Amino acid sequence: MRKYELKPTLWRTYRTLENEDQLRLFKAVVEHDGMLCVRDYARMLGLQDDEASVYLRQLNARGLLGVVRSDIKVFYNLDKDRSLPESVELQ
């Protein structure tokens, strides 16, 4: 069986950022330097916790955000996902 490496495509990344709420979340992470948890971002932007979580995971999957887990809280930051070298230029 052959293992395939996931690589974000430019089209999929732009499609992710096309969503206004995801773009607002990305901007909030940039503005707050990744210091807030998912719930804080959701409250700040008037989103449901699960909705914000899904959007942030999608941004992470595109390599635009890094993630740090602390107990039950999840923090997203601008650390690039080193396994996705294409994301460095996009970010």
Secondary structure by P-SEA (a helix, b strand, c coil): cbbbbbbbcaaaaaaaaccaaaaaaaaaaaaacccccaaaaaaaacccaaaaaaaaaaaaaaccbbbbbcccbbbbccccccccccccccc
